[in-house]
Amino acid sequence: MRFGLRAKVALVALVLAPIPWLGYRYVKDMEAVLREGQEQALVATARAVATALHDRPELADLRPGVAAGGEMERILKSLGRADLRIWIVDRQERLLAITGDLRKKAPEERPPADALEVFARWLRPVTELLLERPTEDFDDALPESQISGAGEVRAALQGMAGRRWRSSTDSRAVILSAAHPIWSGDEVLGAVVVEETTNAIRSLSDRTLEKVVAVTLLVFAIGALVLLAFASRLSLRLTRLRDEAEQAIDSQGRVKKLLAASSSGDELGDLSRSFSTALERLAQYNAYLEKLGGRLSHELRTPVTVVRSSLENLKMTPLPDEARVYTERAAEGLARLDAILTRMSEATRLEAVVREAERERFDAREVLRGCVAGYASIFPLVRFSLSLPESPVMLRGAPDLYAQMLDKLAANAADFSQRDEPVRIRLDEKGTLTVSNSGALLPAEMTGRLFESMVSVRPEGANEPHLGLGLYMVRLIAQFHGGEARAANREDASGVVMRVDCPVSS
Amino acid sequence: MAKIVAVVEDDPAIRANYADLLKKHGYQVSAFADRGSALAAFRSRLPDLALLDIGLAGEPDGGFALCRELRALSAALPIIFLTARDSDFDVISGLRMGADDYLTKDAGIPHLLARISALFRRADLLREPPLEEEILERGELSLDMKRFVASWKSKPVDLTLTEFWLVHCVARFPGHVKNREQLMKEAHIVVDDSTITSHVKRIRRKFQAVDPAFAAIDTVYGLGYRWNT
């Protein structure tokens, strides 16, 4: 499976995933600390109530099942606090008095303090799914079982402060209770029990968790967007660089246009610049190769002329027969050298002609008819078959260059044609010319390079010198006609097809 | 008296070889390595024919300048460019400077000698009134085979020797297609196909300068050229 740059960067963003977990841990720690504090506070409250009731004669008036009245009720009310329930048991663990309510009166909703809170509140439908929100709608009944036999009550009646966590009877809230003995001299008269729910702490921690979720989501969203934008930009630049580099070199290995070097200072800019430099060097090298033929032929002409004129001088001098053999051999060598030079300069001259030649409209069929008629005398051993469309194929270019191109293609096909099958020359209405011959196939790695200067796939040891310029000239002329030259093996692998597509001029 | 052929060529080996060859064929040769010495010698005494290289020592186009100066000294002096350069541009420039013909160095001595003797013959005949004439008439075309002068509709067409021979080869048998090998043989040149094409183009243009409707030289693609009557 292939991952794009963007997907990878998005995966890297997963390192942000522990943030909500860390936030949750932090909030839970905070909650534990708050509970500890609540316990301490509750124990302190129980002690204060117990101290206030210490040695009070009104205590003795309290009877189980009878609501406290008078002074006692006043004392209990004054000691009590909102959401706090205080009750008093006697030594027989009987409930003597109870005051206060565990339920909050009206859960207040503060207006949001900042944007984060607004966002957190907006996210509440989501966070509700994760968090169990404390409710004031719970059963605050105080069953007998919670009074008699409860750990903290028993401890208090034995003279020690006690505390206990328990769930409400319907398990919808957690209740913390703290008990403290009421002393009368050295004697324990009863116990004060103070109760409170953890709802305040839970709603605080819930709000904090809400904020953590909100912050996490925000960071996630912003981080993901930034990373995505960054990755998109990187991948866009890389894609563009790749496309440019691909388009810069055509299927025949020619550098069509140079890559515009990026001016950005990062590594991608460096890459683009070095691509550009490499392409430029390649283009220079290609240009050098293409000019090499012309330059060589020009430079070689002078020494060849020295040899030729010397030989011609020798011919006019009486020489022994023995020497004549050598001058003849030298003359043969010179003739071959001349043939090479002529071919090389032919290509160079064609380059110049193609640059300057005027274009006219002509019917390619007429050129083909004339040329193919002439091939019978030029290539007596090879047969040619010609197939032309009914209607004229008007091309824009130079008919004699087109003829020259066909000559090169025909000579090439004739050289490689091996069986009795004729060389097939075919032109269609769209201006596509194919020259197909049976015989040796093209090596796969050469098909794209065949039309380059000085590239030849001919076997070594051929009689005539071959510089690989013929098909290069074909390409030059095809380009002059706005077309393209291609070489391929026949589909049934019985030979080779050269194909030139020249657009028809309307 | 032997004719004097001036050879201006900066390569000493080629210069000496050409001088020897021409001497063996009965010409008197004066050889020069650069433009200055050649011009100084020409000012005191003109040769009968000049063979010029285009690139001279230190001067890539020295031959062109020398040709122009020589033409200023004498309008009738036959001048042949003999050079390694074979681009159309050089050929056209050389002929525009007033040279009578243009040969590349791979032409070989027989072709060079054919031109030299033809040009001498023409120079001699132009100097004397014609005793006998050998005129080839093909419709509007008339070729003076002695003086190598062509005319179309009685107006002279200024052809070089090579061009004259090409026209003669094509026009001798009207309607017959002359292939490139035949043309090269008769025009005493060894060149590639595209040079023949540009020669023919130049010839057409010269005729068209005299008669814009000229269309007597037909291209038969893949075969050669044909004279239309």
Boltz contact constraints between the chains, C-beta under 6 A:
constraints:
  - contact:
      token1: [A, 301]
      token2: [B, 84]
      max_distance: 6.0
  - contact:
      token1: [A, 301]
      token2: [B, 105]
      max_distance: 6.0
  - contact:
      token1: [A, 302]
      token2: [B, 11]
      max_distance: 6.0
  - contact:
      token1: [A, 302]
      token2: [B, 84]
      max_distance: 6.0
  - contact:
      token1: [A, 305]
      token2: [B, 14]
      max_distance: 6.0
  - contact:
      token1: [A, 305]
      token2: [B, 105]
      max_distance: 6.0
  - contact:
      token1: [A, 306]
      token2: [B, 13]
      max_distance: 6.0
  - contact:
      token1: [A, 306]
      token2: [B, 14]
      max_distance: 6.0
  - contact:
      token1: [A, 309]
      token2: [B, 17]
      max_distance: 6.0
  - contact:
      token1: [A, 309]
      token2: [B, 18]
      max_distance: 6.0
  - contact:
      token1: [A, 310]
      token2: [B, 17]
      max_distance: 6.0
  - contact:
      token1: [A, 312]
      token2: [B, 21]
      max_distance: 6.0
  - contact:
      token1: [A, 312]
      token2: [B, 109]
      max_distance: 6.0
  - contact:
      token1: [A, 313]
      token2: [B, 17]
      max_distance: 6.0
  - contact:
      token1: [A, 313]
      token2: [B, 20]
      max_distance: 6.0
  - contact:
      token1: [A, 313]
      token2: [B, 21]
      max_distance: 6.0
  - contact:
      token1: [A, 316]
      token2: [B, 24]
      max_distance: 6.0
  - contact:
      token1: [A, 338]
      token2: [B, 106]
      max_distance: 6.0
  - contact:
      token1: [A, 342]
      token2: [B, 192]
      max_distance: 6.0
  - contact:
      token1: [A, 345]
      token2: [B, 86]
      max_distance: 6.0
  - contact:
      token1: [A, 346]
      token2: [B, 192]
      max_distance: 6.0
  - contact:
      token1: [A, 349]
      token2: [B, 194]
      max_distance: 6.0
  - contact:
      token1: [A, 350]
      token2: [B, 194]
      max_distance: 6.0
  - contact:
      token1: [A, 352]
      token2: [B, 87]
      max_distance: 6.0
  - contact:
      token1: [A, 367]
      token2: [B, 221]
      max_distance: 6.0
  - contact:
      token1: [A, 370]
      token2: [B, 220]
      max_distance: 6.0
  - contact:
      token1: [A, 370]
      token2: [B, 221]
      max_distance: 6.0
  - contact:
      token1: [A, 370]
      token2: [B, 222]
      max_distance: 6.0
  - contact:
      token1: [A, 371]
      token2: [B, 221]
      max_distance: 6.0
  - contact:
      token1: [A, 371]
      token2: [B, 222]
      max_distance: 6.0
  - contact:
      token1: [A, 374]
      token2: [B, 222]
      max_distance: 6.0
  - contact:
      token1: [A, 374]
      token2: [B, 223]
      max_distance: 6.0
  - contact:
      token1: [A, 400]
      token2: [B, 197]
      max_distance: 6.0
  - contact:
      token1: [A, 403]
      token2: [B, 221]
      max_distance: 6.0
  - contact:
      token1: [A, 403]
      token2: [B, 222]
      max_distance: 6.0
